[in-house]
Amino acid sequence: MNDATYTLKMFFSLGGKPSPEVKSKMERNDPALLLREKISATMGKNGWSAASEEIYKKATDLLDISVSDVLLGAWNKYQALKKYLDKEKYPSTQSILVPLSEHTVKSEHNPHVEILVNDEPVGKITSQIALTFTVRGAILIVQDGKIRGFKTGEIKGKGTLKCEGLLLLEQDFRPIPLPGSVDLGDGIPIAE
């Protein structure tokens, strides 16, 4: 498995659609009940059953966030990397391996699905994702003021998934070995 395919959907063990338990929780939520009424009023009494499958699929697709993107978002802001922006001390031809000690990355995401019926908005469903990862054995490859890649070790953590404030899933993640090396091509500029 390569890193590009390792997503939050996998961490939460979600396939193409939510489990019956998650689906039931979502449908009993007040915003979902209001949305159901609007869709049924616009599309008829069978409108909700037709629309809900697509809504659930899109809501699950919101978790197609790469774990690498989450980690890079945090690493890019790491203050100790700023010294590698000094072109005199660290010429652009020099690659530097920067080992990271065991550390925690916290990340929050608030993706949403906007529902349109006949090109008219009828509602929006917002999810709240909170993650805490503990990373061991990561080594960044820095060159020319950019993170050009990284070598990974192991990651474990926990996360919660809410929809419109309603807790749907709470998950502890077992330690997962990440792929050995990730090449970032032209690299991600280190934040100033």
C-alpha angles and dihedrals in degrees: 000000000000125000095250089067096048104099141163087256087067093047090054090045093235121154124192094310139021122269117260089255093054092043091052092050091049094050093051092054114107096237089051091050091052091047091049090054093049093048093046090049091051101037103026131252093307092049095093096053090051094046100039096067091055091045091051091048092051092045090053090047088060086076092062088107114137115239087221090059091053093049095044091050089059098038092050090062094048105127095214090065093063091082088068089066089074102102093193095058095034111033117205092250093059121093115205126198109215113193113206120212118230105295144166125242118198119194137174128194131185107191121170142196118220113208118217126185114191088348091303120117113242100169151327131237116207124197127200118210120186120185137182116188127184110206125197129185101010119155121190122212108217126187133158094000092306139102099242097180145319143231113223138210124179135328132196132164150120137265145181130216120202131177116205088342095308114123108237102166138009114188137183110203120219116227108285124193109227124215115285101245136008119198113207096193108214088009138229114282114242109246114250 
